[in-house]
Amino acid sequence: MPLTEAAIRAARPHEKPYKLFDGGGLYLLVTPEGGRWWRLKYRYGGKERGLSLGVYPAVSLRTARERRDEARRLLASGVDPSAHRKAERASRAETFEALAREWLALQQPTLAPATYAKARWLLEAFLLPKLGDRPIHEITPPELLGVLRGIESGGIHETAHRAKQLAGRIFRYAIATGRAERDPAADLRGALAPIAARNHAAITEPAKVGALLRVIDGYVGQPATMYALRLAPLVFVRPGELRAAEWREFDLEAAEWRIPAERMKMREAHLVPLSRQAVAILKELHAFTGTGRYLFPSLRTPARPISENTLNAALRRLGYAKDEMTAHGFRAMASTLLNERGFPPDVIELQLAHAERNRVRAAYNRAERLDERRQMMQAWADYLDSLRSGARVVTLRQAPGT
């Protein structure tokens, strides 16, 4: 007699598992713990086999019967339903989307939050809609190129190149884990329109730097943006490192800002000696945001810092075009002027937190050159004050022997 919903609901657990049969090999297994599992018994190749069809009530009686009927159709075609299910699962596990998300999850612990967010955005906005459900080993170079050309057609050539690089990493991961044999992205070298090399726009002429500093001093806006603009030229860290700065990273008594490795591009902790001018700005800012996590919290929620576009937007409002000055340009400004004025290139590079090829030398520099960096940061702040006041500054060189 076929099962009914009422009979299933009335079934109570016994000391041992028991079965309620519906027909066509379908039955409900009731366990001593109260579980109700749909099972299908069938024969294939002369042997009795079993297939799980789900758990009641998540899988209703009607759905269980539909799954039974589908299995029996496969049997009528000479296909083992259990082997068919395994093949489907394997196929789903080897799609481009499955491999992409698996790779991204592995990378997340070592990526800065902003880098992880950009990679995820590239995947979800451009690659997954076109390639997500494709078995990764079936994707060809022309197919990938078609996706990338679609991105190019929107005028975002740099994004197309980044999407290609990201796809290549995913394909190489698939090769390493035995789920693909080749990387189609590697065959597309030269297939995309080249990107014209460009540097972040920066003001490096001393007189124009002084004018910029005076304009920044006159900025009227949200305190977070105002103080971020004032601090940026003094510390010349990357914009992402500045905007996400947290109060716990600062020791104003020691005049130090210690940026943890996970927030640095090179994944190494970085120390920024703070000049007297920087400490004064931070003490003023503390009155506005010192009770929260971030120095520069978002207007929408203090749980997040200002957006990556905030400082560039502020520079635009101050009258500086994007090809004239950017938030990242404060780094180029400091690098250019400090080098021109005779500070040791190694000390400048250390303070900029650029990668060093010689790891032994890097470790030595970080341990032994902190005093020089402190002196340089204070001299830099004093120099900026002179430019701001319009004084004619001749040199920023260190005194002999220092």
Secondary structure, DSSP 8 states (H G I E B T S, - for coil): ----HHHHHH----SS-EEEEEETTEEEEE-TTS-EEEEEEEEETTEEEEEEEEETTTS-HHHHHHHHHHHHHHHHTT--HHHHHHHHHHHHHTBHHHHHHHHHHHHGGGS-HHHHHHHHHHIIIIIHHHHTTSBGGG--HHHHHHHHHHHHTTT-HHHHHHHHHHHHHHHHHHHHTTS-S--GGGGGTT-S------------SHHHHHHHHHHHHT--S-HHHHHHHHHHHHH---HHHHHT-BGGGEETTTTEEEE-GGGSTTSS-EEEE--HHHHHHHHHHHHHHTTSSBSSB-SS-TTSB--TTHHHHHHHHTT--TTT--TTHHHHHHHHHHHHTT--HHHHHHHHT---S-HHHHHHHHHH-HHHHHHHHHHHHHHHHHHHHT---------TT-
